[in-house]
Amino acid sequence: MMTENPGKSGFRLALWLPLILVVAILAIAAYSLSNPSERVITSKLVGLDLPQFDLPAAFDGQPGLTRSDFADGQPKLLNIFASWCVPCIAEAPHLETLKARGAKIYGVAIRDSSPDINRFLARNGNPYERIASDRISALQLNLGSSGVPETFVIDGKGKIVYQHIGDIRSDTIPVLLAKLEEAR
């Protein structure tokens, strides 16, 4: 009569344990990929007036940017960007397209310096009517912006009517132009 060695069953479990762990990890990964959580922070200010702000110009000899610049009766785009932002480079040609189609674009450079902004614009073009400097991200935080780049459509009275998170792409251009038209 043969008795089973109690150490042998533990040995078998140890052989199967890595496979069980790999299968469990793959199952968790598959579930996470098929059910992504919402990780985009949208501004709670859409539908509300721009907060009060008064930012200095990004360059000497140019005007800064204030909330009142967005209350002149003409809708505008407010583009939050930075020279160190890779997606901002990708969106640059699309901002040029928006400008060519009549959009007025005001820029706010986040945590940036004038020399770096100048180099960025020299390489990627300058679609902006004005560029303000937000060195401490005060306006960005007041807007509820989650990062750069980010673009807001502002109606002619200074109300935020739309927020686009991320870089502008070719399929975003018609949406932004339609939102600008609606804001008239």
N, C-alpha and C positions, 0 to 999 in steps of 0.2 A: 504494500500500500504506500502510495507516494503522497506526501503532504506538500502543499504549495509553500514556497518560501515567501514570507511576508515582505522581505526586501525586494523581491523580484517585481511585485506589482507596483511598488513605488518607482522602480526603475522604468517600467513601461510608461507610467504617467509622465515621468521626466522626459521621455522621448517624444511624447505627443504634445506636451505643454508649449513648445515654440510654435508648432503648427496652429494650435488653438489660439494663441496670442495673435499671430499674423492674421488669421481669419477674423478675429474680433476687431482688430485695428482696421482692416479693409471694410468691414461692415459699418463701422462708425464713420469712416471716411466717405463711403458711398452714401450713407444717410445725410451727412453734412453737405455734400455736393448737390444732392437732389432737393434739399430743403434749406437754401441759404437764408441766413437771417438778414434783416435790413440793417445795413451799417452806414447808410448815408444820412448825414445830419442836415435836414432841410431847415431853412430859415423860417422862424415863426413870424417874420415881419412881412412876408408876402401878403399884399392887401393893405398894408399899413404904410405910413409915411416913412421916408428915410429918417434915421436918427440925425440929430444935429451934429455937425462936425465942421471943422475948419482945419484942413491939412495944408502944409506947405508944399510948394512946387518941388518936383523932383530935381529941377535944374534952376540955377540962378537966372534971374531975368525973365522968368515965365510966371504966370499967375498960378496960385495954388488952387485948391478945390474946396468948395463949401457946399452945404446942403442947398443953399439958394441957387446955385448953378444948375440945379435940376428942376427948378420951378419957374422956367421961362416959357412954358407952353409947348415945348418940343420934347417928345420922348427921346430917351438916350439909352445907351448901353453903359453900364458901369462894370468894367472888367478888372478883377483883382488878379494880379500877376506878380511874378518875380523873375529876375534875371537868372537865378539859380534853379529855376523850375523847368525840368525837361518837357513836361506836357505843354508848358507855355510856348516852347519853341514849335511844337507840333501844331498848335492852334494859330500861330502867327499868320500864315497865308490865308486862313479862313477869316481872320479879323480884317485883313486887307480886302478880301472879297466883300465883306459886309460894308466896309467903308466905301468901296467902289459902287455899291448899290444904294448909297445914301444914308447909311446908319452913322449917327454921331456917337463916337466911342470915347468915353473918358476912362483913363486908367488910374489905378492905384497900385503902386509898387510896394510890396510888403517886405519889410526887413531887408532893405536893399540900400545901395549907395549910388550916388549919381554916376561915378565912372563905370560901375557895373551895368547900370541901366543903359547908359550911352552905348556901351559895347553890344549889349543885347539888341538894341534898336538898330544899330549899324549892321548887324548880321541878319536880323530877321524882319526889318521894316518897322515903320512907325505909323500905325493906323489911328493913333490917338489925337484928339483935339487938344487935350490937356492930360498931364500926368502929375499926380500928387504922390507924395512920399508918406507912407504909414510905417515908420521905422519900428514901432512897438505893437503893430497889429491892432490898434485901438478900434479903428473903423471896421476892420475885418471881424473882430469879435462882436462889436455892436450889431453888425448885420447878421450874426449867426452863421457866418461863413465857416465851412469846415476845412478849407484849404485853398490851394491855388492849383490851377486857375479856376476861377468861378466868375460867372457873368450874371448881372441882374438887369432886367428891363425896367426902366423907371419912366413913368408917364410924365407928361408936361407939368404936373403939379407937384412932383416930388414923391409920388407914391410908388412903392415897389409892386410891380404887377406880375413878375415872373423871375424865377431863379433857375439858372442852368449850372449844375455842378460838374466840374471836370472840363477838359479841353473841348473847344468848339471844333466840330468836324463838318465835313461837307453836308451830311444829312441834318445837321443842327441849324445851318444857315436859313433854310426856309422857315423853320420854327421861330427863330429869333426875329426874322423879318415880319412874319405874321403877327407876333406878339407886339412888335413896335407899331405896326399898323393899327392893331386893336387899341393900343394905348393913346392913339391920336384923339 
